[in-house]
Amino acid sequence: MREDFRLSEVFSLLKKHAYVDYRGLSADSDKRLDGELVKDPGGGKKVSGPGYSDIPEVEAFRQWMIHKRYSYSTIKAYTSAVGRFLQYMGTKPYSEITNDDIVRYVNAELVVQGLSFSCQNILVNGMRLFFKEILKCKIDIDKIERPRREHKLPNVLSKGEVRALLSAPANIKHEAMLSLIYACGLRRSELLNLKPEHVDSERGLLIVKNAKGRKDRVVSISDKIIVLLRDYYRRYRPQVWLFEGQKAGTSYSETSLQAVLKGALKKAGIKKPVTLHWLRHSYATHLLEAGTDLRYIQELLGHKSSKTTEIYTHVSEKSVQKIKSPFDDL
């Protein structure tokens, strides 16, 4: 931490705008303010985050977002984006930063490195919030031209590939995690936030708490998955989280979950660049191909807009196969 860092500077920035909990600064506190350990305001888990606390304004920004109950992923993305930008600006006073500086940074750092359009949007969103709420500076950040949103079709595995992938793990915990993602169309964060009491085996339901958009939802869970989860539970006896790490009471990490997927892909002989989200996409597409109404799929996935769900109609093989070519009528 820099020698000239003063906590008073941080708190003065937040004065009259947000409540700051000083208990997080105590020696015995489990909340690290250097960004290495942040408590997710939604799930209550301790998770790693980028460290930019040597920039007082960025730390103030982080604390403001925690106070406003932004999701961990948003806090991580915004503080990282703003922190990197301010480091790029060096010693230039923040009051002198202009739109041109942001455009120059985007061209020099994001475009050259081939980072996605979403990275640019995260930067713009984070900077807008940072300048408005923390620096109280007037900057025409809204006039910065945003890239057009990419409309990529979701990647989908065939049922045969899913079957091979889910049967690959020898470890029942690994099998249960991957199977539950596909069987219920879960995001990885939703899986890792599950607790044993969220599984209602009597009614065949799974309660997904604090999903994207800070919403809860309920999805159906198959009898086969319930049997698998019962076998897993009897063997591992998780205490707090449904899937725990090596230390009892701690949640399984995203990094370890990615490693589980990587190992299963290798064992199943699948060469595609599959991510965990492919299983969610496959769940939605296979439901659609089985004749499930799009409105139900929207609810099961937790989509706010039906337009988001409608993209699966473009990748459903059966939907495409039903289209009759005008050539056939010639």
Secondary structure, DSSP 8 states (H G I E B T S, - for coil): --TT--HHHHHHHHTTT----GGGGSTT-S--TTSSSEE-TTT--EE-----TTSHHHHHHHHHHHHTT--HHHHHHHHHHHHHHHHHHTT--GGG--HHHHHHHIIIIIITTT--HHHHHHHHHHHHHHIIIII-----GGGS--------------HHHHHHHHT--SSHHHHHHHHHHHHHT--HHHHHT--GGGEETTTTEEEEEEETTTEEEEEE--HHHHHHHHHHHHHH--SSSSSB-SSTTSB--HHHHHHHHHHHHHHHT--S---HHHHHHHHHHHHHHTT--HHHHHHHHT-SSHHHHHGGGGT-HHHHHH---GGGG-
